[in-house]
Amino acid sequence: MKRVVIMGASSGIGYAVAEALASRGVKVGVAARHTDKLLGLKEKYPEQVEYLSIDITDPDAKERLMTLIGMLGGMDIYFHVAGIGYENLYLDPEREVEMINTNAAGFARMICTAYRYFRDNKRKGQIAAVTSVAGTKGIGRMAAYSSSKKFDQWYLDALEQLSHAEGADISFTDIRPGWVRTPLIPDDRKFPMEMTLEEVLPLIIKAIVRKDRVAVLDWRWNLLVGAWRSIPNAVWTKMKVTLSTPDSPLPTQAEQEKHDAEEALGEII
C-alpha cells in the first residue's frame, strides 16, 4: 500500500487530496501549522491518517517531517502543497520576505528532506509539488509570489538532475494549476479561468499516479502559458497584467494591508 505524506493539508488542494486518498484506503500522513481539520480527518479515517503540526518556516520542520514519516511507517510519495501568496501592490518588504521564506526557503527545506529520505534509505520514491502557472513569468502584482514559484520549479529540475547523477530512484511531478476557487478566495473577487476543487482534484491525482513530470492544469492554462512564454521580456515588462476582475483602482496602503490580511491566497495558484 502506498504511503503518502502531504505538507499543507489543512485546507484547499492539500485537504481535498488527503481526503480523497484516505477515502480510498491509502495511508496518508498530513501536516500543516494548524491541525484542527487534520484531527477531524484522523477521526474520520482513523486507520488511514496520521497527522502532525509542522511549520515549514521553522528549522525543526525537517525533524518533524521525519517523525511523521515514522508515524506512517514509511513514505512512498511526498506531496508538497504548503504556500502563501498576496497581491503586495505596495511592496511591503516584510510581506515579500514572508512569501519567500515560505514558498522558497520552506519549500527547499522540506523537499530536500524528502529527497534525502528516499536517497539515504535507498528507497524508490516520488516527490510531487504544487507550484503555479505564475512561476512561468514574473508578475508585477505578485512579484515575490511568482518569483518564489519559479524557484520551486527550478529546484525540482535541479534535484531531478542530481537524482540521475547519484543514481537515486526518485521521480518528480511539478503540478502547475491556474486559479482554483477555494474558501480562501473571497466571493467578490473573480479571477480568469477559475476552476473548482472538484474540477482539479482528479487531474492532480491523475498527474501523481501517472508520474507526470510537469502538469499544467487545465488545458486552457496550458495553452495560455505556452503563449505568454513566447512573449519577449522587453514586451512582457511593459504589459499591464491584472489578476482579478473588475480591475480595481490602486487602493490606499491601509486598504491594501487589510486586503492582504483577509485574502491570503495560499495553496491557490
N, C-alpha and C positions, 0 to 999 in steps of 0.2 A: 504494500500500500504506500502510495506517495505521501510524503510529509512536507507540508508547505508552510513556510514562515512568511507572514505578511506584515510589513512595517508600515504603520499609518492606517490602521484598520478600524478606527473609531467612527468614521463617517464616510460618506461618498463612495467612491470607487472601491477603496480598500475594504470597507464593511460589506458592500454588496458582493464582492468576490469571495470574501471569507464565508459569508452565509451560504452562498451558492455551493462552495466546495464542501463545507461541513454537512449540508443537507444531502450531499451525495456520498457521504461516508468517508470523505478524505480527512486525514488528520491534519489539523490546522493550528499553528501557533500564531496568535495575533498580538500585536503590540502597538501602543500609542502612548502619548503623555497622559491622557485621561482614560480611565478604564471602566467607567460606568457602563457603557454599551458593550464593552468586551466581556464584562461579568455577565451581562444579560445573554450574550452569545454562548458563554460557557454553560449557563443554566439551561439553555435551550438544547444544546448539543454537548452534554457532559462527557461523552466518550470520545468525541472528535476534537474538542477545543481545549487548548491551553492558552493562558494569557499572562502578560506581564507589562507593567508600566515601563516604557522606555522613552527617554527624550534624546533624540539623535544629536542634539547640540551639546550634550553632556559627555565629557571624555570617558565616563564609565559605561557609556552605552554599548561599547563593544563587548565588555564583560557580561552585561545584562543580556545581550543577544545570545552569547554562548550559553547562558543559564537557560534561556527559553528553548534553545535547541536541545539541551539536555532534558528539559521537562517533556519535550515532544518525543524524545527517544531517537533523535537524529533529524537530518534535513536533506531533502532531495531538491527542493526548489526554494529559492529566496526571491520574494516579490516585494519590491520597494515602491511605496506609493506616497510616503510622507513628504510633504512640501507645503510651502506657503507662497502667496502672491498678492500684490496690491498694485493698483494704478497710482504710483507715487509721483504725481504731477509736479509737486513742489520739491522733489528730490531731497526729502528729509534724509540726511545721511544715516541716521540710526535705523531707519526702516530699510534702506538699501542694504546695510550691513546685516540686518536681521534675516533678510531673504537669502543673502549669500551664505551666511552661516548655516542656515537650514538646508537650502537647496543644493549647495555646492560642498561645503565642509562636512555637513552632516551626512550628505549622500555618500561622499568618499569614505567617511568613517565606517559606515555600515556595509557598503558594497565591498570594500577591501576586506572587511572582517568575514563576510560570507565567502569571498574568494579564497581566503586563507584556510577557512574551514574545509572547503572541498579539496583544495590542493594538498594541504598538510596531512589530511586523513586519506588521501588518495581515493577520494570518492567522486563518482560521476555526478555532476550537478548542473543546475540551471540557475542563472541569475537573470531575473526579469525586472524591469523598472518602467514606471510611468514617467516619461519625460514630458514633452509637449511639442505641438507644432510650432509653438512660439520660439523654440530653440533653433529653428532653421533660419531666422533673421532677427537682427536686433530691432526691438520695437520701442520707440521713444516713450510711449506712455507706460511701459513696463520694462524699463531698462535693466534693472537688476534681475527681474524675473526671467526675461528672455535670455539674458546673458548666462545666468546660472543654469538654465535648462540646456543651453549649448554646451556648457561644461559637462553636464551629465552625459550627454550624447557622446562627446569625445572621450570621456572617461571610460565608457563602456567599450568604445573602439580600442582604446589603449590596452585595457585588460584582456580583450579578446586576442590582441596581438601577443600579449605576454603569455596567455594560456597556451597558445600554439608553440611559442618558444620554449616553454617549460614542460610541454607535454602533458599539461593538465587537461583532464576530460571535462571541461566546463563549457556550456553553451550560453549564449546571451540573447535576450529578447528586449528590444527597445520599443515600447508602446507609446505612440505619439497621438493622443486624441486632440480634437479641437474642443470647442466649448461643450461641456456636459452640464445639463441642468440638474443641480443638486440643491438641497436645502440651503447651502452656503451662498447661492446666488439669490439676491433679493428679487421679489416678484416684479418690481417696477423696472428692472434692468433687462434689456433684451440684447442678445449677442448674435452675431451672424452664424448661420448654420448650426444652431444649437441642437444637441442630441440629448435624449433622456438616458438615465441609467439603464433602463430596460433595453434600450437600443444598443448601448455599447457593451453591456455585460457579456453577452455571448461572443462578441467579437474579441474582447480581451481574453476570455478563457480559451477561445479557439487559437489565438496567437500564441499563448503559452503552451498549449498542448502540442501544436504543430512546430514549436520552437522556431517561429519566425524570427529572423534577425532584426528586422525593422517592420513595424506595423503602424501605418498612419490610419487613424480612424476618423471618419469613414471614407468612402471613395471620393466624396466631394472635396474633403480636405486634402486628400492625396493629389487630386488634380490642382487644387489651389496652391499647395506647397510646391508642386512641380513648376507652376507658372511663376510664383514670386521668387523662386531660386534663380530663375533666368534673368531677373531684373538686375542690371549693374548697380553696384553700391552708389555710384555717383547719382543715379536716378532715384534709388530707394531712399536715400537720406533726405531727398527733397520732397518726398511724398507725405501727405497728411494721412496717417494711419489711425483710424478710430476703432474702438473696441465694442462699444455699446451704442444702441440707437434708441431714441434720437440722440445725436451728439449734443451734449450739454455745454454751455459756456464754461470757461475756466472758473472753478469755484474759489472761494476765499481759502486761505490756509486753514482756518478753523474748520470750515466745511469739509476740506479735504481730509483733515485728521479724523474727524468724526466718521467720514465715509470709510476711511481705511480701517478704523476700529470695528466698524459694523459689518464690513463687506469683504472680509478676508477671502481670498479665492483659493485657499489651499486645497490640493487634490482635484482641481477642476480642469486645468489645461496643462 
